[in-house]
Amino acid sequence: MPSHAVLDTPSQAGSAFPAGIDPVRFEVLRNALLAITEEMGATLRRAAYSTNIKTRGDFSCAFFDRELRTIAQAFAQPSHLGSLAHIVPRAIQAYGAEHLQPGDGILMNDPYLGGVHLNDITLMTPVFYRDDLVGYVANIAHHVDVGGGAPGSIGVSSEIYQEGLVIPPVRFVKAGEIDRDLFAMIRSNFRGTREISGDFRAQTAANRLGVQRLEALLERYGTVELQRYLAALLDYTERRTAAAFAQFPDGSFGAESYMDGDGVRDEHDVVSASNPDAPSNINLNSAEAWSALVQEILAMANSGGGRVVLGDRSCRGRHRDRRDTMTQ
């Protein structure tokens, strides 16, 4: 099994739009969707209390279609570039889309469902139009603390329970209002209650604005028309990606680096795609490995995604000792 990325590039990629797709309307909708996610990010940043979000910009916002495919994402953190594409489908599938109602919000930070580390908490909100589910808006933000043994929830640990509160997919917002009981339980386990409370409300406000903007877009173009252009956008992205990969030479590529230690053992650690799990919280889960790979591809080709095959590395299963699978 390879321990590196394998690139198998197509020989040619087309660029024509399918029949019935107006290039001008395509660009209008494409940029409108991206603008919605960027406005969500601006709202989150302005409304947040903590330095992590307001100053460092450690957050990202995205829109997914009803089939849980990434349509638009406002770029903020490289580590979120591919992780949201794992988090949202897994969380919604685990919770059950059939249980969602307008105004709901699903909260999650579980790394075994694609989360980054426990401080990065994702809020997902379904988008309904005339009683039909048309997609989801989501944002992920780094919270100043999520409990655990160390202030800031960043310290050496050998299992995830030492790091803080693990939040499975739960309904945090119902009918547009934060669940007071669940919010109280979360706050009682976190340090920095003032910042935490403000940041959760900012995440809720960002998603509410995203839903409003998408509803306005649907009111103007209708569900059927928007779905046609979403499909065209995904096809367009695939063609652009294939064209970018066609410029790369075929072959296998790998790299490795080193760390001074893992916080537990006093020895150097080799960082590569296939080294064994470390006994501390410096490991990487599959979603974050994908994020790192996509970011490198973006740097080389100004495009994301594609037919990239990773070695058989994934986060450790729940039936084992639950060592952390995240890196800071």
Buried (B, 14 or more C-beta within 10 A) or exposed (E): EEBBBBBEBEEEBEEEBEEEBEEEBBEBBBEBBBEBBBBBBBBBBEBBBBEBBBEEBBBBBBBBBBEBBBBBBBBBBBBBBBBBBBBBBBBBEEBEEEEBEBBBBBBBBBBBBBBBBBBBBBBBBBBBBEEEBBBBBBBBBBBBBBBBEBEBBBBBBBEBEBBBBBBBBBBBBEEEEBBEEBBEEBBEBBBBEEBBBBBBBBBBBBBBBBBEBBBEBBEEBEEEEBBBBBBBBBBBBBBBBBBBBEEBEEEEEEEEEEBEBBBBEEEEBEBBBBEEBBBBBBBBBBBBBBBBBBBBBBEEBEBBBBEBEBBEBEBBEEEEEBBBBBBE
